Amino acid sequence: MVHIIGGGLAGSEAAWQAASRGVRVTLYEMRPVRPTAVHKTDRLAELVCSNSFRGDKLDNAVGLLKEEMRRMGSLIMRAADAARVPAGAALAVDRERFASAVTDAIASHPSIALCREEVSRIPSGLDGPVIVATGPLTSDALSRDIASFVGSEHLYFYDAVSPIVLAESIDRAKVYRASRWGRSLRTGGSHSAGETMAATNSGESGTGSPACGIDDGQGDYLNCPFTRDEYERFHAALIAAEKAPLHEFDDPRFFEGCLPIEVMAARGIETLRFGPMKPVGLPDPRTGREPYAVVQLRQDNLAGDHFSLVGFQTQMKWGEQARVLRLIPGLEQAEFVRFGMIHRNTYINGPTVLRETWQTRRRDDLFFAGQVSGVEGYVESAASGLMAGRNAAMLAIGDAPSAPPRTTALGALAYYVSHADAKHYAPSNIAFGLLPPLDRRVRSKQDRNRSIADRALADLQRWMDQDRVGSVPAGVSRAT
């Protein structure tokens, strides 16, 4: 038996992985008995921030991580591929379809028991391993118990959510469709993970996911172009807008990869133009020129009636959001399906607590996974759940848990959370810089990244093949 606390991306993936290896699983999810400040439904794996899983090509690290997960039989990737919506070279999903697919798969699995109740303490003395995958919104009671277990208070940072607008309220005469550089899953000189998998899959995941077939060549994003005067007026309004208060006892520390737009705006008038409002690679087909700045809108569901503002996490009060965001060209009459909001993320100091197998150093039978384990991002959270669920199942049946080689994205992420500098630890997205460099020089960055990805997939396959027969490849960590 494996006991999993938390039914988010990591917990759901962990449950699927353990059950797929013939081990019985009890998955505890406190919603709807105990709601959170940002979840809207009782579905498992509900996405509360963006609907994007980021890039889906092998020339970026998160695309490689997705492909490795597909080859490992990931439920999260299967559900995401099935719920795909147009997003250029990225993988974005219809939130409701995605969460429903994960929930249905978990609820119908004969080896998984789904318990809707809050767990307030880390269990001990149970009939099998325990995985804590409670995410950034861990309940106060369990947070205190986790802090007691790890011997110190949690680290934390604040995370913000982007607004969503009703499609019919967008002024289509002022916006234009385009993907940056015309890049989509079918273009850009590098195969998508799904295309590569369909051609080369020899792992455990069955059939590969097709590339997005919705892109008709016009581009997958709606782009709101700014003149210089419009941009400067918008920037001034952002700076002056009233912000939602944070907890008075907290130091407002944000994750650099997901900063609120007001925080970026305060760093200088040009910051947004080199960040989420960058116009490079997005010429307006009506003029043939790049605008001074641009806000991109990404389709948020398959029906195409909701669009989210890309990279526009915000802590503005809701009334201020309506006022300021309607200064964006094309959104003057926007109706907001959801306003942006801010919430606190908590996570443990991974290098002081975890091994590469996602086991804790103090207890062989206790694992952490997801954002509470010190990773950042949807895909990274699910990936940690994949490995924690797999290793918990191995422990339950009497085998030794293991970690993939560091040359893989899965292995590099595990190595980072267990070996980074504990004194300056911060959550991290997967990046090629976390993987060892090639043993040869490759001049082109894209070719270099693709070579790293090819090496990773080959090493992952060798590890999977040897692990099936119980041998340990060189460079692989075994729990002791």
FIKEBA-25563 format. One record per residue (C-alpha): x, y, z; residue in three letters. Coordinates in steps of 0.1 Angstrom, whole numbers, padded with zeros to 4 digits, always signed. Layout:
<atoms>
XYZala...
</atoms>
This chain:
<atoms>
+0000+0000+0000met+0011+0036-0008val-0005+0065+0010his-0005+0099-0009ile-0016+0132+0006ile-0027+0157-0019gly-0046+0153-0052gly-0029+0179-0073gly-0006+0173-0103leu+0021+0155-0082ala-0002+0135-0061gly-0024+0123-0090ser+0007+0114-0110glu+0022+0096-0080ala-0010+0076-0075ala-0012+0066-0111trp+0025+0055-0112gln+0022+0034-0080ala-0011+0018-0090ala+0003+0010-0125ser+0029-0011-0108arg+0004-0032-0091gly+0005-0015-0057val-0027-0004-0039arg-0030+0033-0033val-0050+0055-0009thr-0051+0091-0022leu-0062+0118+0002tyr-0076+0151-0011glu-0091+0176+0013met-0113+0194-0012arg-0143+0199-0011pro-0144+0191+0026val-0117+0218+0032arg-0116+0244+0003pro-0087+0266-0005thr-0086+0303-0014ala-0080+0297-0052val-0094+0263-0062his-0129+0265-0078lys-0138+0228-0081thr-0134+0195-0063asp-0115+0180-0093arg-0081+0165-0090leu-0052+0183-0107ala-0071+0215-0110glu-0050+0243-0126leu-0053+0275-0106val-0027+0296-0124cys-0019+0295-0161ser-0033+0268-0184asn+0001+0265-0201ser+0025+0236-0196phe+0051+0257-0215arg+0072+0246-0245gly+0066+0213-0262asp+0097+0209-0284lys+0129+0191-0277leu+0151+0222-0281asp+0138+0234-0247asn+0143+0217-0214ala+0106+0215-0203val+0098+0199-0237gly+0124+0173-0230leu+0110+0167-0195leu+0075+0162-0210lys+0089+0137-0235glu+0106+0117-0207glu+0074+0117-0188met+0055+0105-0218arg+0079+0076-0222arg+0074+0068-0185met+0037+0065-0189gly+0026+0098-0173ser-0011+0103-0167leu-0007+0140-0165ile+0009+0142-0199met-0017+0119-0214arg-0045+0141-0200ala-0027+0173-0211ala-0022+0160-0247asp-0059+0151-0249ala-0070+0185-0236ala-0046+0205-0258arg-0057+0240-0271val-0039+0261-0296pro-0007+0277-0281ala+0019+0279-0308gly+0049+0257-0298ala+0037+0254-0262ala+0013+0229-0246leu-0017+0246-0232ala-0049+0228-0221val-0086+0233-0215asp-0086+0234-0177arg-0119+0216-0172glu-0113+0188-0197arg-0078+0183-0183phe-0089+0181-0146ala-0119+0159-0155ser-0097+0135-0174ala-0073+0131-0145val-0101+0128-0120thr-0119+0102-0140asp-0087+0081-0145ala-0079+0082-0108ile-0115+0075-0096ala-0120+0046-0120ser-0087+0028-0113his-0094-0004-0093pro-0062-0001-0072ser-0068+0035-0061ile-0090+0045-0032ala-0098+0083-0033leu-0106+0097+0002cys-0120+0132+0005arg-0107+0142+0039glu-0080+0165+0054glu-0048+0150+0068val-0035+0173+0095ser-0003+0154+0104arg+0024+0134+0085ile+0012+0098+0090pro+0036+0072+0105ser+0033+0035+0113gly+0011+0028+0083leu+0012-0003+0061asp+0033+0013+0034gly+0052+0044+0022pro+0038+0079+0025val+0040+0107-0001ile+0033+0143+0009val+0022+0161-0023ala+0000+0188-0008thr+0013+0216-0030gly+0017+0253-0024pro-0016+0256-0005leu-0009+0230+0022thr-0033+0234+0051ser-0021+0253+0082asp-0022+0222+0104ala-0002+0200+0081leu+0022+0229+0073ser+0031+0231+0110arg+0037+0194+0112asp+0059+0195+0081ile+0079+0224+0096ala+0083+0204+0128ser+0095+0174+0108phe+0121+0192+0087val+0134+0211+0118gly+0128+0246+0106ser+0101+0270+0092glu+0092+0266+0056his+0108+0288+0030leu+0081+0305+0010tyr+0074+0329-0019phe+0043+0345-0033tyr+0027+0334-0065asp+0002+0354-0086ala-0025+0343-0111val-0032+0359-0145ser-0067+0372-0154pro-0090+0356-0180ile-0113+0376-0203val-0144+0366-0222leu-0135+0361-0259ala-0166+0379-0272glu-0156+0411-0253ser-0123+0414-0271ile-0123+0441-0299asp-0110+0420-0328arg-0105+0451-0349ala-0076+0461-0327lys-0059+0428-0322val-0042+0404-0346tyr-0034+0367-0346arg+0002+0356-0346ala+0027+0333-0328ser+0061+0347-0320arg+0084+0342-0351trp+0055+0322-0366gly+0066+0294-0344arg+0043+0265-0338ser+0046+0227-0332leu+0049+0222-0369arg+0076+0248-0374thr+0109+0261-0359gly+0134+0234-0370gly+0129+0210-0341ser+0104+0183-0337his+0078+0185-0310ser+0080+0160-0282ala+0048+0144-0293gly+0060+0140-0329glu+0093+0125-0318thr+0075+0101-0294met+0051+0089-0321ala+0081+0081-0343ala+0105+0066-0318thr+0085+0055-0288asn+0098+0023-0273ser+0090+0030-0237gly+0061+0022-0215glu+0037+0049-0225ser+0020+0033-0255gly+0011+0056-0284thr+0026+0091-0287gly+0006+0124-0288ser+0002+0141-0321pro+0013+0176-0328ala-0014+0202-0324cys-0034+0201-0356gly-0054+0233-0349ile-0028+0259-0361asp-0040+0271-0395asp-0009+0292-0401gly-0023+0325-0387gln-0009+0319-0353gly-0024+0308-0320asp-0023+0340-0299tyr-0043+0372-0300leu-0019+0401-0298asn-0028+0435-0284cys-0004+0461-0300pro+0007+0493-0281phe+0020+0526-0294thr+0046+0543-0273arg+0021+0567-0258asp-0003+0538-0250glu+0024+0518-0233tyr+0036+0548-0212glu+0001+0555-0201arg-0004+0518-0192phe+0029+0517-0173his+0020+0547-0153ala-0014+0532-0144ala+0003+0500-0132leu+0027+0518-0110ile-0002+0538-0094ala-0026+0510-0090ala-0036+0498-0055glu-0023+0464-0046lys-0040+0436-0026ala-0024+0434+0008pro-0001+0405+0018leu+0000+0389+0052his+0015+0417+0074glu+0040+0393+0090phe+0054+0381+0057asp+0083+0394+0037asp+0069+0398+0002pro+0093+0376-0018arg+0082+0365-0053phe+0094+0337-0076phe+0115+0354-0103glu+0099+0333-0130gly+0064+0344-0122cys+0066+0380-0110leu+0035+0402-0108pro+0034+0428-0136ile+0034+0456-0110glu+0067+0443-0096val+0083+0442-0130met+0069+0477-0139ala+0084+0491-0107ala+0119+0480-0118arg+0119+0504-0147gly+0097+0516-0176ile+0114+0493-0201glu+0112+0461-0180thr+0078+0449-0193leu+0089+0456-0230arg+0117+0431-0224phe+0095+0407-0206gly+0058+0397-0211pro+0052+0427-0234met+0081+0420-0257lys+0070+0427-0293pro+0100+0410-0310val+0090+0384-0335gly+0053+0396-0336leu+0050+0420-0365pro+0015+0433-0371asp+0003+0419-0405pro-0017+0451-0410arg+0015+0473-0409thr+0043+0448-0414gly+0060+0463-0384arg+0065+0453-0348glu+0044+0474-0323pro+0061+0493-0295tyr+0049+0466-0270ala+0023+0438-0271val+0001+0419-0247val-0006+0383-0258gln-0039+0365-0251leu-0038+0327-0251arg-0069+0305-0256gln-0079+0290-0223asp-0104+0263-0233asn-0113+0242-0263leu-0145+0262-0269ala-0123+0293-0275gly-0146+0316-0254asp-0120+0323-0227his-0086+0339-0232phe-0059+0344-0205ser-0034+0373-0205leu+0000+0357-0210val+0026+0365-0183gly+0002+0389-0166phe+0002+0377-0130gln-0010+0405-0108thr-0017+0415-0072gln-0038+0445-0081met-0072+0448-0064lys-0099+0435-0086trp-0114+0470-0092gly-0080+0483-0102glu-0075+0453-0125gln-0107+0462-0144ala-0096+0498-0147arg-0059+0493-0156val-0063+0462-0179leu-0089+0480-0200arg-0062+0503-0211leu-0048+0474-0232ile-0058+0480-0268pro-0086+0456-0277gly-0096+0451-0241leu-0114+0484-0235glu-0147+0466-0230gln-0133+0434-0216ala-0154+0412-0194glu-0133+0393-0169phe-0141+0356-0163val-0115+0356-0135arg-0095+0384-0121phe-0059+0378-0111gly-0050+0370-0075met-0021+0363-0053ile-0014+0334-0029his+0014+0321-0008arg+0035+0291-0019asn+0053+0271+0008thr+0081+0246+0002tyr+0107+0227+0021ile+0145+0233+0017asn+0150+0203-0005gly+0188+0198-0002pro+0185+0195+0036thr+0155+0171+0035val+0155+0150+0003leu+0174+0124-0015arg+0175+0120-0053glu+0148+0094-0050thr+0124+0120-0034trp+0127+0101-0002gln+0134+0121+0030thr+0168+0116+0045arg+0153+0109+0080arg+0126+0084+0069arg+0130+0059+0041asp+0092+0055+0038asp+0084+0092+0035leu+0085+0110+0002phe+0078+0146-0008phe+0067+0156-0043ala+0052+0186-0061gly+0058+0223-0053gln+0060+0216-0015val+0092+0196-0024ser+0109+0227-0038gly+0103+0225-0076val+0085+0251-0096glu+0061+0246-0124gly+0033+0223-0134tyr+0055+0199-0154val+0082+0198-0127glu+0056+0191-0100ser+0041+0163-0120ala+0076+0149-0128ala+0085+0148-0091ser+0052+0130-0084gly+0060+0105-0112leu+0093+0095-0096met+0080+0096-0060ala+0051+0074-0069gly+0073+0050-0088arg+0099+0048-0060asn+0072+0044-0033ala+0058+0015-0052ala+0092-0001-0055met+0098+0003-0018leu+0063-0012-0011ala+0071-0044-0031ile+0106-0047-0016gly+0128-0032-0044asp+0152-0004-0040ala+0141+0031-0052pro+0163+0047-0078ser+0168+0079-0097ala+0175+0083-0135pro+0209+0095-0146pro+0217+0132-0143arg+0219+0134-0180thr+0181+0131-0181thr+0158+0160-0172ala+0141+0138-0146leu+0175+0130-0131gly+0188+0165-0132ala+0157+0179-0115leu+0160+0152-0087ala+0197+0161-0083tyr+0190+0198-0080tyr+0164+0195-0052val+0187+0172-0033ser+0221+0188-0039his+0217+0225-0045ala+0231+0251-0021asp+0209+0248+0010ala+0218+0282+0023lys+0205+0299-0009his+0180+0274-0020tyr+0152+0286-0043ala+0126+0266-0064pro+0137+0261-0100ser+0121+0252-0133asn+0139+0226-0153ile+0166+0241-0175ala+0194+0227-0197phe+0218+0243-0173gly+0209+0217-0147leu+0220+0188-0170leu+0257+0180-0175pro+0273+0196-0206pro+0280+0176-0237leu+0315+0161-0241asp+0319+0179-0274arg+0314+0214-0286arg+0283+0223-0306val+0283+0258-0319arg+0245+0264-0324ser+0224+0267-0292lys+0195+0249-0308gln+0216+0221-0321asp+0234+0219-0287arg+0201+0217-0268asn+0187+0191-0292arg+0219+0170-0288ser+0215+0172-0250ile+0179+0160-0255ala+0189+0131-0277asp+0215+0120-0251arg+0189+0123-0224ala+0163+0102-0242leu+0189+0075-0250ala+0201+0074-0214asp+0166+0073-0201leu+0158+0043-0223gln+0189+0024-0212arg+0180+0032-0175trp+0144+0020-0181met+0156-0012-0198asp+0182-0021-0172gln+0159-0011-0143asp+0133-0036-0155arg+0158-0064-0149val+0170-0050-0116gly+0205-0038-0126ser+0217-0003-0119val+0233+0018-0147pro+0264+0038-0140ala+0257+0071-0124gly+0223+0061-0110val+0215+0066-0074ser+0200+0039-0052arg+0184+0046-0019ala+0203+0032+0011thr
</atoms>
